[in-house]
Amino acid sequence: MHTTGSRPKRVVSADGHGVVSHAGSRLLADLADATGLTGSFANALHRLRPRGTGHDPGRVAVDLAVMLADGGEAIADLALLRDQREVYSPVASTLTAWRRIFGEPCGPGLAMELHEALDPLAPHLAPAGREAILLQGARIALADGPYTPAERETLATVGAALTICADDVTRLLTVVRPPS
């Protein structure tokens, strides 16, 4: 599990060293921190942070806003920030961000979206390919700690959409190892 810490300190210079893209986006994140917006989001969303651990939901909300201001269009576009760790510090995984902002991830809406996306694909994949997709999702879910019940439910829905029987889904989820 990754926790949310402070953003790395930045020094601005004109010498051409340490050039980063999206510097304006980082300033937007700093503005949210300085004005108390991040803290206000954290207070409003505190119930979505179980046990007070992991990513601060206020920080996740600000990271999502920064991602949208930087041209992102979907929650998965948090990778735009996550890929620049030296600028933004740890940024929540897509699934963690979903849980922090929207609560349990596999409600009826997400289940429908998963089936809409995967049902047409499943018949064209070999069993090993379908399992590889499920295992990749499992590795992502394990990146911030053991599976939560919601993650298990979501992965079971992915398995069903990929026409993997429930027993095989259970077996696959127990043998996958977290990313190192």
C-alpha positions in Angstrom: 0.0 0.0 0.0 1.2 3.5 -0.8 0.4 6.4 1.4 -0.1 10.0 0.4 2.8 12.3 1.4 3.7 15.8 0.7 4.5 16.8 -2.8 8.2 17.0 -3.6 9.8 20.5 -3.3 10.4 22.2 -6.6 13.1 24.8 -7.4 12.6 26.8 -10.6 15.6 27.8 -12.6 16.4 28.8 -16.2 19.5 26.6 -16.7 17.7 23.9 -18.6 18.4 21.1 -16.0 15.5 19.1 -14.6 13.0 20.2 -17.2 9.6 18.7 -16.6 6.4 18.7 -18.6 3.1 19.7 -17.1 4.7 22.2 -14.6 1.6 24.4 -14.7 -0.4 21.4 -13.6 1.8 21.0 -10.6 1.3 24.7 -9.7 -2.5 24.0 -9.8 -2.0 21.2 -7.3 0.1 23.4 -5.1 -2.6 26.1 -5.2 -5.2 23.6 -4.1 -2.9 22.7 -1.2 -2.1 26.3 -0.3 -5.7 27.5 -0.3 -7.0 24.6 1.8 -9.0 23.0 -1.0 -7.2 19.7 -0.6 -8.0 19.7 3.2 -11.6 20.6 2.6 -12.0 17.7 0.1 -10.3 15.4 2.7 -12.8 16.5 5.4 -15.8 16.0 3.0 -14.6 12.6 1.8 -13.1 11.2 5.0 -15.6 8.4 5.2 -14.2 6.9 2.0 -10.7 6.4 3.6 -11.0 3.2 5.6 -8.9 2.9 8.7 -7.3 6.3 8.0 -4.6 4.7 5.8 -3.6 4.8 2.2 -4.3 7.7 -0.2 -6.0 10.8 1.2 -9.3 11.2 -0.6 -8.8 15.0 -0.6 -5.5 14.5 -2.4 -7.1 12.0 -4.8 -9.8 14.6 -5.6 -7.2 17.3 -6.3 -5.2 14.9 -8.4 -8.3 14.1 -10.5 -9.0 17.8 -10.9 -5.4 18.5 -12.0 -5.5 15.6 -14.4 -8.7 16.9 -16.0 -7.2 20.4 -16.2 -4.2 18.9 -17.9 -6.3 17.3 -20.6 -7.2 13.9 -19.1 -10.6 12.6 -19.9 -11.1 9.5 -17.8 -10.1 8.4 -14.3 -7.5 6.1 -15.9 -5.7 9.2 -17.2 -4.3 9.6 -13.6 -1.3 7.8 -15.2 -0.4 11.3 -16.7 0.4 12.3 -13.1 1.5 9.0 -11.8 4.2 8.7 -14.5 5.8 11.9 -13.2 6.4 10.8 -9.6 9.3 13.3 -9.2 6.8 16.1 -9.8 3.6 14.9 -8.1 4.8 12.3 -5.6 2.7 9.1 -5.2 -0.6 9.3 -7.1 -3.3 6.8 -6.5 -3.9 3.9 -8.8 -7.0 4.1 -11.0 -8.9 1.6 -8.8 -7.8 3.3 -5.5 -8.9 6.7 -6.9 -12.3 5.2 -7.9 -12.8 3.8 -4.4 -11.7 7.0 -2.7 -14.1 9.2 -4.7 -17.0 6.9 -5.7 -16.9 4.2 -3.0 -17.3 0.6 -3.9 -16.2 0.2 -7.5 -18.4 -2.6 -8.8 -21.9 -1.3 -8.6 -24.4 -2.0 -11.4 -23.0 0.8 -13.6 -19.4 -0.4 -13.6 -20.5 -4.0 -14.0 -22.5 -3.0 -17.2 -19.5 -1.1 -18.5 -17.2 -4.0 -17.9 -19.5 -6.4 -19.7 -20.0 -3.9 -22.6 -16.2 -3.6 -23.0 -15.3 -7.3 -22.5 -18.2 -9.3 -23.8 -17.4 -8.6 -27.5 -13.7 -9.3 -26.9 -13.9 -12.5 -25.0 -14.9 -14.8 -27.9 -11.8 -13.7 -29.8 -9.3 -14.5 -27.1 -7.7 -17.8 -26.2 -8.3 -18.9 -22.6 -4.7 -17.9 -21.7 -5.4 -14.4 -23.1 -8.6 -14.0 -21.1 -6.7 -15.2 -18.0 -3.9 -12.8 -18.7 -6.3 -9.8 -18.7 -7.8 -10.9 -15.3 -4.3 -11.5 -13.8 -3.2 -8.0 -14.9 -6.3 -6.5 -13.2 -5.5 -8.6 -10.1 -1.9 -7.3 -10.0 -3.1 -3.7 -10.2 -5.6 -4.4 -7.4 -2.8 -5.9 -5.2 -0.5 -2.9 -5.8 -1.8 -1.1 -2.7 -2.3 -4.1 -0.4 -4.5 -7.3 -0.2 -7.7 -7.4 -2.1 -10.6 -5.6 -0.7 -14.1 -7.2 -1.0 -14.9 -4.6 -3.6 -11.8 -5.5 -5.6 -12.7 -9.2 -5.4 -16.2 -8.4 -6.7 -14.9 -6.3 -9.5 -12.4 -8.9 -10.5 -15.1 -11.6 -10.4 -17.2 -9.4 -12.7 -14.2 -9.1 -15.1 -13.8 -12.8 -15.0 -17.5 -13.4 -15.8 -17.3 -10.9 -18.7 -14.3 -12.8 -20.0 -16.2 -16.1 -19.7 -13.9 -17.5 -17.0 -15.8 -19.7 -14.7 -16.1 -18.6 -11.0 -13.9 -21.4 -9.7 -11.1 -20.5 -12.1 -11.4 -16.8 -11.2 -11.0 -17.8 -7.5 -8.0 -20.0 -8.3 -6.4 -17.3 -10.4 -6.9 -14.6 -7.8 -5.2 -16.7 -5.1 -2.1 -17.5 -7.2 -1.3 -14.0 -8.5 1.6 -12.2 -6.9 1.6 -8.4 -6.2 3.9 -6.3 -8.4 7.4 -5.9 -6.9 
